[in-house]
Amino acid sequence: MDTTVVNTGTEGKTWGGGNEPLKASYGKMMMWFFIVSDALTFSGFLAAYGFSRFKFIDYWPIADEVFTHVPFLHGQELPMIYVAFMTFILIMSSVTMVLAVDAGHHMNKAKVTLYMFLTIIGGVIFVGSQAWEWATFIKGDYGAIETKGGNILQLVDTDGHRVALRDVALIEHKERTTHERKNGIWFVDETELPAYTVDEVINGVVANENVLVRTQLLNEEGHKTVLSREESIKELKNNGAVIVEGANLQHNEYGSPLFADFFFFITGFHGFHVLSGVVLNIIIFFNVIIGTYERRKSYEMVEKVGLYWHFVDLVWVFVFTFFYLV
């Protein structure tokens, strides 16, 4: 039987198959597939954060009161300044990556080397800054008292400024034991013994007329509710259960523990992406130095890792908006 192959003319079309659909190599297409799938993952995480936030909108921590620290400037509250600096550094690293890709298109090894190096430095600064922010968030600043119902009570002065528990507590210097479920409050496990007890803090508040209690409930102006003097002492005596310092996956001195859970998970997941990008950039950087891509007569690998780096930067813009600005 005579078999005739009919040429439909699709080989030259964009989606007609061949080795380079859309004029993109296999490696670039696979990078785009990865970026799309990863974008869906981050979208799911941020959507879950958004739903949780608006479900507990009356109790959610205020970012301007949480992220106020700047390295080497202890004791000063500068809301969002360091986070804005981190964001600027990451965006500028994306600019240097664009310049590196453009230099690769022109087969300019010296400029590719320079801009890749600057991109790596930007990524290292961002990862280091995020690690410092985590450490500061975990350590805490002022401390708070968690009620039996899981709410957070913070101390403030009559002007509304935060007051540290350690500066108020009247320490009695008596022997204490760590709470365990079997011998203490049934729902509390203390991994580390606080420097003071709830009773010592309460006694300090009673002795200091300028100290009030601020709850995590937001009022109509979007500020946390400050109780009167009588209400403050009553709330502490009736509901004060455990000292909270800093934030972890179970407790959060700034408010809802769910906020800390999302913060650690989403920023940690993004930080892992940035760290992975830095490692990839370092590998590509050394390949540029030894002339690997000069011999191939193509810097496409720089362009592929650049796609990943731009994606990481773009994701941070959304994370920054959700966690710090909204």
C-alpha positions in Angstrom: 0.0 0.0 0.0 1.3 3.4 -0.9 1.4 5.6 2.1 1.5 9.4 1.5 2.7 11.8 4.2 0.7 14.9 4.1 2.6 18.1 5.1 0.1 20.2 6.9 2.5 23.1 7.1 2.4 23.2 10.9 6.1 22.8 11.4 6.8 26.4 10.9 4.0 27.7 13.1 4.3 28.8 16.7 2.5 25.8 18.2 3.5 23.4 15.4 5.9 21.5 17.6 9.6 21.3 16.8 12.4 21.9 19.3 11.6 25.5 20.3 7.9 26.3 20.7 7.4 30.1 21.1 11.1 30.5 20.1 12.1 29.3 23.7 14.5 26.5 24.4 13.6 23.5 26.5 15.4 24.9 29.5 13.5 28.2 29.4 10.2 26.5 28.9 10.8 24.2 31.9 11.8 27.3 34.0 8.5 28.9 33.1 6.5 25.8 34.0 8.3 25.8 37.4 7.5 29.5 37.9 3.8 29.1 37.1 3.5 26.1 39.5 5.4 27.9 42.3 3.3 31.1 41.7 0.1 29.0 42.3 1.7 27.6 45.6 2.4 31.1 46.9 -1.0 32.3 45.8 -2.6 29.6 47.9 -0.5 30.5 51.0 -1.3 34.2 50.6 -5.0 33.5 50.0 -5.1 31.4 53.2 -3.4 34.3 55.1 -5.9 36.8 53.7 -8.9 34.7 54.7 -7.5 34.1 58.2 -6.7 37.8 58.6 -10.2 39.0 57.7 -11.8 36.3 59.8 -9.9 37.7 62.9 -9.6 41.2 61.7 -10.6 42.7 65.1 -7.7 40.9 66.8 -5.0 40.9 64.2 -1.6 42.4 65.1 -0.7 45.8 63.6 2.4 45.6 61.5 3.6 49.1 62.4 3.8 48.0 66.0 5.5 44.7 65.3 8.2 45.5 62.7 9.8 48.6 64.3 13.4 47.5 64.8 16.5 48.5 62.9 20.0 46.9 63.5 22.3 49.0 65.6 19.5 51.4 66.6 18.2 49.8 69.7 15.5 51.4 71.7 14.2 53.4 68.7 10.9 52.6 67.1 11.1 53.1 63.3 8.1 51.3 61.8 8.7 49.5 58.5 12.0 51.3 57.8 14.2 48.1 57.8 11.6 46.1 55.9 11.5 48.8 53.3 15.3 48.7 53.1 15.2 44.9 52.5 12.6 45.4 49.8 14.7 48.0 48.1 17.8 45.8 48.1 15.9 42.9 46.6 14.4 45.0 43.9 17.8 46.5 43.0 19.2 43.0 42.8 16.6 42.3 40.2 17.8 45.4 38.3 21.4 44.1 38.3 20.2 40.8 37.1 18.5 42.5 34.1 21.8 44.2 33.3 23.6 40.8 33.6 21.2 39.2 31.1 21.6 42.1 28.7 25.4 42.0 29.0 25.1 38.2 28.2 23.2 39.0 25.0 26.1 41.2 24.0 28.6 38.5 25.0 30.3 40.9 27.4 31.9 38.6 30.0 33.2 41.4 32.2 29.8 43.1 32.7 28.1 39.8 33.3 30.6 39.0 36.0 30.1 42.4 37.7 26.3 42.4 37.6 26.1 38.8 38.7 28.3 39.6 41.7 26.2 42.6 42.6 23.1 40.4 42.4 24.6 37.9 44.7 25.5 40.6 47.2 22.0 41.9 47.2 20.6 38.4 47.8 23.0 37.7 50.7 22.0 41.1 52.3 18.3 40.2 52.0 18.7 36.7 53.4 20.8 38.0 56.3 18.3 40.7 57.0 15.4 38.3 57.0 17.3 36.0 59.5 17.9 39.1 61.7 14.2 40.0 61.5 13.2 36.4 62.5 15.6 36.5 65.5 14.2 39.8 66.6 10.6 38.6 66.2 11.3 35.4 68.1 13.1 37.2 70.9 10.4 39.9 71.4 10.8 43.2 73.0 8.3 44.1 75.8 6.6 40.8 76.7 2.9 40.3 77.3 0.5 38.3 79.4 -1.6 35.6 77.8 -5.1 35.1 79.3 -6.8 31.8 79.9 -8.7 32.3 76.7 -5.6 32.8 74.7 -5.8 36.6 74.3 -2.8 38.9 74.7 -2.6 41.7 77.2 0.2 44.3 76.8 1.3 47.0 79.2 1.3 50.7 78.2 1.8 54.0 79.9 -0.8 56.7 80.1 0.5 58.1 76.8 -0.1 54.8 75.0 3.6 53.8 74.7 4.5 50.1 75.3 6.0 49.2 78.7 8.2 46.2 79.2 7.0 43.6 81.7 10.5 43.3 83.2 10.5 47.0 84.0 7.2 46.7 86.0 7.4 43.3 87.7 8.2 43.3 91.4 10.4 40.2 91.6 10.1 38.3 94.9 13.2 36.0 94.4 11.6 32.8 95.5 12.0 29.3 94.1 9.8 28.4 91.2 9.3 25.4 88.9 8.5 25.2 85.2 4.8 24.7 84.3 4.1 21.2 82.9 0.7 19.7 82.0 1.0 17.3 84.9 1.8 19.7 87.7 0.8 23.2 86.5 -1.8 24.9 84.4 -3.2 22.0 82.3 -2.9 23.7 78.9 0.5 25.3 79.5 3.9 23.8 78.9 6.9 26.2 79.6 10.1 25.2 77.8 12.0 28.0 79.6 11.2 29.5 83.0 10.4 33.3 82.6 12.4 35.7 84.7 9.2 36.8 86.5 5.7 35.4 87.2 2.2 36.8 86.3 1.7 37.6 90.0 4.9 39.7 90.1 3.7 41.6 87.1 0.3 42.2 88.6 1.9 43.5 91.8 4.0 45.8 89.8 1.0 47.1 87.8 -0.9 47.7 91.1 2.1 49.6 92.5 2.5 51.8 89.4 -0.4 54.1 88.7 0.9 55.1 85.3 0.7 51.5 83.8 -2.4 50.3 82.0 -3.4 47.2 80.1 -3.9 47.2 76.3 -5.9 44.3 74.8 -5.5 42.9 71.3 -9.1 44.0 70.4 -9.1 46.8 67.9 -11.4 49.8 68.3 -13.3 51.7 65.7 -10.2 53.8 64.9 -8.1 50.7 64.3 -6.1 51.0 67.5 -5.8 48.5 70.2 -8.2 49.0 73.1 -6.7 50.5 76.3 -8.5 49.6 79.5 -9.0 52.0 82.4 -7.0 51.6 85.6 -9.6 49.6 87.4 -10.4 47.4 84.3 -6.7 46.8 83.8 -6.1 45.4 87.3 -9.3 43.3 87.2 -8.4 41.8 83.8 -4.9 40.8 85.0 -6.1 39.3 88.2 -9.1 37.4 86.7 -7.6 36.2 83.4 -3.8 36.5 83.5 -2.4 33.0 82.9 1.1 33.0 81.5 4.0 35.2 80.6 4.7 35.5 76.8 8.0 36.8 75.5 8.5 37.1 71.7 6.8 34.9 69.2 6.8 31.2 68.2 4.4 28.7 66.7 2.3 28.6 70.0 2.5 32.1 71.5 2.9 35.6 70.2 3.3 38.6 72.4 2.1 40.9 69.6 -1.3 39.2 69.2 -2.8 36.2 67.5 -0.5 33.2 67.3 -1.9 32.5 63.8 -0.1 35.7 62.6 3.2 34.3 63.8 2.5 30.9 62.2 1.8 32.5 58.8 4.8 34.9 59.2 7.3 32.1 59.8 5.8 29.8 57.1 5.4 32.2 54.3 8.5 34.4 54.8 10.5 31.3 55.6 9.3 29.6 52.4 10.2 32.8 50.4 13.5 33.0 52.2 14.3 29.5 51.2 13.7 30.5 47.6 16.0 33.5 47.9 18.7 31.4 49.5 18.3 28.8 46.6 18.6 31.6 44.1 21.7 32.9 45.7 23.3 29.4 45.5 22.3 29.1 41.8 23.7 32.6 41.1 27.0 31.7 42.7 27.3 28.6 40.6 26.5 30.6 37.4 28.8 33.3 38.5 31.8 31.0 38.7 30.9 29.4 35.4 31.0 32.9 33.9 34.4 33.5 35.4 35.9 30.3 34.0 34.4 31.1 30.6 31.9 28.2 30.3 29.4 30.3 28.5 31.9 32.0 26.3 32.9 28.6 24.9 29.2 27.8 24.4 28.8 31.2 22.7 25.6 31.6 24.7 24.7 33.1 28.2 21.2 31.5 28.2 21.9 30.0 31.7 22.2 33.5 33.0 18.8 34.3 31.5 17.2 31.2 33.0 18.4 31.9 36.5 17.4 35.5 35.9 13.8 34.4 35.3 13.8 32.6 38.7 15.3 35.6 40.4 12.7 38.0 39.0 10.0 35.6 40.1 11.4 35.6 43.7 11.5 39.4 43.7 7.9 39.6 42.4 6.6 37.2 45.1 8.3 39.4 47.8 6.3 42.4 46.5 3.1 40.5 47.3 4.4 39.2 50.6 5.5 42.7 51.6 2.1 44.1 50.7 0.1 41.4 52.5 2.1 41.3 55.7 3.5 44.8 56.1 1.3 47.2 54.3 -2.3 46.0 54.3 
